[in-house]
Every structure is written in C-alpha cells, then in structure tokens.
C-alpha cells in the first residue's frame, strides 16, 4: 500500500467524488462516511437533493478507488490531509454531513478550519454519533485477533451486515476497518469554544450504540440553532430511513441555498 502522508502522492480529486457536477449550484454538501464506508454510500443522494446543491462525497484511503492506499489510523493527520485536499473546493458556500465516524470527522475538520482562519461550513449535519465531549467507556477492539474482532463488530452493530457476511470483502477491508475504529477509539476531545453556526443531528430510534441523550449533547457544541430528529432504524438508519431523512435534509439545504444566493 502507498503512504497517504507522502507529499504529492494524492491528488485532491481523489479525495472527493462528485459524479453529478452542478456548476450552477449555490451550495456544496460535503458528505463524510462511517467506519469502513466510502463515497459510494452517498451515491443516490445527488438525484434526491435540491438542484441548488452539489454533493461531494469524501473518499478516504483504503476503500473504493483508493483501496490500495494505506488508511489513516489517527484523527489529527487525517484531518490535516482532508483540510489540504478541500482547499480548492472552498470557492462557494458549503455544509457538512457526516454519519457515525463521519460526524466526528467533519466536526473536527470544521474546528481545524476555524483555527486556521479558513471558510467554515454554514451548517453541520451530524448523524448517528454521540457528542464528542462524552467520554468513551467501551473496551478498545481495534487490535483484537481477527476472529474476535469480527465477533465484536457483529455485537456492536457498527458495521454493515453485508460487509460482515462477505468473507472476501472482509479480508480486503479488515485493515481499513481496524484503522477507522482505531481513529474513533484513540480520539481525544479537546475543549474549544462552541460554533456560531447551526447544528442539526439525526439519530436512529433503535440504535443500541448511540442514545438520544448522547445525541442531544451536541447542543453544547453550538451557540446557534440546534435540532434533533429521531428516525426509525438502528445505527444504519442512514440507509433504511433514507426516505424520511433526505426530505428533512433537503428542507434545510433549500433554506441555506436561498440565503446564499
């Protein structure tokens, strides 16, 4: 595998998938995947979101077209790399959407951009993730032997069933899953000022990993508007509840797009 930290090794175009460019769109929506996921999990969104929105899905090393690249396994270098790759795409207003690990990633990316004095997203849409200030108390699993690791993944219900049940795909994806989970398990929250931008949070009513109170705690990360919507489904309601989720998201995106025209 190639090293994602080698200067010049990764073109910015490889970081973001935009299968349906909309040059006339007034707003970009950057979408961040869950652990083990790639840009493809957002492939249906382009056609189901408002025409004023151009969807850019993050494609991380170790999956999809970047399968042969070494995945990141720590949050700080990952955030620095994404921030660098994103710079050419900050020429128009934008918002972030992230699910599970993706929510944590885009939250930390927005804080990094604020520290650097770069343009900030107009809105954070955070899905299926506990607020970052809540201390993680579960025992780390990223370094477990293969069989035990896969058993834990099944119990935690944090990995798509289709992936767990495909032996060949699991063999290919195991290093990436370990790396992604290590990112989450070694993450250290550092207190900073809340954002002055709205945060919308989505959760699954049957999600055993993330409780409603843990989702509600995102409220403390903003001085602006906050909303929480609970949808039917488990940790992967992102897929099973796409029909109610996307209209809710579209409503907010239309409102934001009108404000920036």
FENBEL-V763784 format. One record per backbone hydrogen bond with DSSP energy under -0.5 kcal/mol. CO is the residue of the C=O (numbers start at 0). NH is the residue of the N-H. If there is no record, write none. Layout:
co=[CO;CO]
nh=[NH;NH]
This chain:
co=[1;1;2;5;8;10;11;11;14;15;16;21;26;27;27;28;28;29;30;31;33;37;38;39;41;41;43;44;44;45;49;51;51;52;53;55;56;57;59;62;63;65;65;67;73;74;75;76;77;78;79;80;81;82;83;85;86;92;93;94;95;96;97;98;99;99;100;101;102;103;104;105;106;107;108;109;110;111;112;112;113;121;122;122;123;123;124;125;126;130;132;140;144;145;146;147;148;149;150;151;152;152;159;159;160;162;164;165;166;167;168;169;172;173;174;175;176;177;178;179;180;181;183;186;194;196;197;198;199;200;201;202;203;205;210;211;212;213;214;215;216;217;218;220;224;226;228;228;230;232;233;235;235;236;238;240;241;242;243;244;245;246;247;248;249;250;251;252;253;254;255;256]
nh=[3;69;5;8;10;13;14;15;58;17;56;24;53;29;94;30;55;96;57;98;36;40;41;42;44;45;47;47;48;48;52;25;26;54;28;30;16;59;62;65;66;61;68;1;77;78;79;80;81;82;83;84;85;86;86;88;89;27;121;29;124;31;126;101;102;103;104;105;106;107;108;109;110;111;112;113;114;115;116;117;116;197;95;124;125;199;97;201;99;133;134;143;148;149;150;151;152;153;154;155;156;157;162;163;164;165;166;169;170;171;172;173;176;177;178;179;180;181;182;183;184;185;186;188;222;223;123;226;125;228;127;230;206;207;214;215;216;130;217;218;219;220;221;194;198;200;202;230;204;205;236;238;239;240;241;244;245;246;247;248;249;250;251;252;253;254;255;256;257;258;259;260]
